[in-house]
Amino acid sequence: MSLREELPAGSQPYLLSNSRPTRHQTLFALCISAVLACACLAAVPFARIRLEGTEGLLPAYAAAMLLVEVITAALLLATYSVQRSLAVLVLSSAYLFSGLLALPWALTFPGVFDAFGLDTGMQSTATIAAVRRLGFALLVLAYAVLRNQDGRTEEPPVSSRPILTSVGMVGLCVALLTLAVFLDPGTLPEFMVSTRDVSGLWSYVSATALILYATTLLILLRGRRSVLDLWLIVVIVTLSIEIILLSYVSGGIRLSVGWWAGRVYGLVSASIVLLALLSQTTALHAKLAHAVSQERRIRESRLTMMEALSASIAHEINQPLSSMVTNANAAARWLDKPRPEIDEAQDAIEDIVSDGHRAGTIIEGIRMIFQKSSRDRELLDVKTLVKDVLRRWQADARRTGVALETDLEEEPVTVVGNRIQLQQVISNLVANAIDAVNEATGGERVVQLRTRQHDRNWVQVSVEDTGPGVALDDADRIFEAFFTTKPEGMGMGLMFCRSVIESHGGRLWLERHRPGGAAFRFTLPRLE
Ligand code: ADP
């Protein structure tokens, strides 16, 4: 079973918390974990060397942690707002909690802000560090437990109350802890024996955190994993290395090489989920921009099509309507005579009826275009399509003395398309060709329709005529809307034809026809 098939119905596979990691992502995460595990060995021989005067770097470190973790929390909240997964909300609280606590941790660090009178004793920083570490580990464990139990909701959240509640609760906890540390530093547990060295009590914090991480790791490794889970595994590996460096390898000596190496691992681990979320956001943004521009293009072309269609509707309906008015006036005049000419009036009324039928047919055709969405496609044989259109034009051509000839492929050539639209295209081209031949004085009066299999992938349909052809200056403009050289023309036909053919994945163009006249050709992708 492929990984995608395992996704629950209604999930959002574009979210880190819902998409399954690919083999490459898993390998990449494994490599990063291995590199981080090996790199820490470089610090081991020098781990207990004290780096005097490096307190000055702590505010920058804390600021970086605060920023990275708060941004991660914000991005996770954005994920929650789409997925509504309690697990993701808990994970975002973990990052927010850890990020906000970096501030009082740095403010109380011995020797960093003493000059501002911020001396809260030896135990404050360690107490904050213990709460921060255990709180984060517990919340990540809660995420691991909860992650398979929710996240099935598709609709967006109706209220932002859960987000505000979780942010409020985290903020309150951080504020209360900070207040307790600043107001009553004397009652804090004895994690430190000096400003630099930890006591035995601290080892319980490290051990508990390691146990919590190990449990989380086991839960995350079992069962289905999302990309977010995969990166959390790397985070937990990195955080475990951090604890080992800070509490064991460096012997718990603050500001030693091992301690600083641990801090670097802390920063790396904080950045891992952020980088994964940022890459997801960037990819989503690119997809969104692409989708929006595509949607806009489709809407514009649909609008132009609609304009073209409504103009041609008006044009098509106008003809029978005006002829009905003329015939009705004539019939009225014939009946109004002192000796009414009944036969003439009857002829005129019959013409009215047939014009009425023509208008009705046009309206029915339009209704069908709208009823069957223009995106409705079916398998069509090009030869049948051409023959159907020709049948409609035969009478008109005969009346005006134009020979309608065909040169069609024997074999059926199948395309996928909208029958009504494609018939309309061929019909428009034939109508133009007949108009053109009628314009020509003398010479052959032929309109020829050809179909050719271009290659295995394309079929080409041509409408060639022996009319006067298109003037060189006009050749570029005939496909523009409202360009016409005919007194009664609308100048919409060719534009409509081109947009239909292009929406079918083909191309429509004009060529000079050899014996004189014009050749309009279009291609359509054929189905093998
Ligand atoms: P309309 O037929 O209403 O003018 P079209 O968009 O169908 O609108 O055609 C635009 C113009 O292209 C026509 O007015 C005519 O000048 C030119 N044209 C189209 N087909 C032919 C043809 N077969 N031969 C010569 N000119 C043509």
Residues whose N, C-alpha, C, O or C-beta is under 5 A from the ligand:
A	BS01	ADP	N432 A433 A436 G467 G469 V470 I478 F483 T484 T485 K486 G489 M490 G491 M492 G493 L494 M495 A518
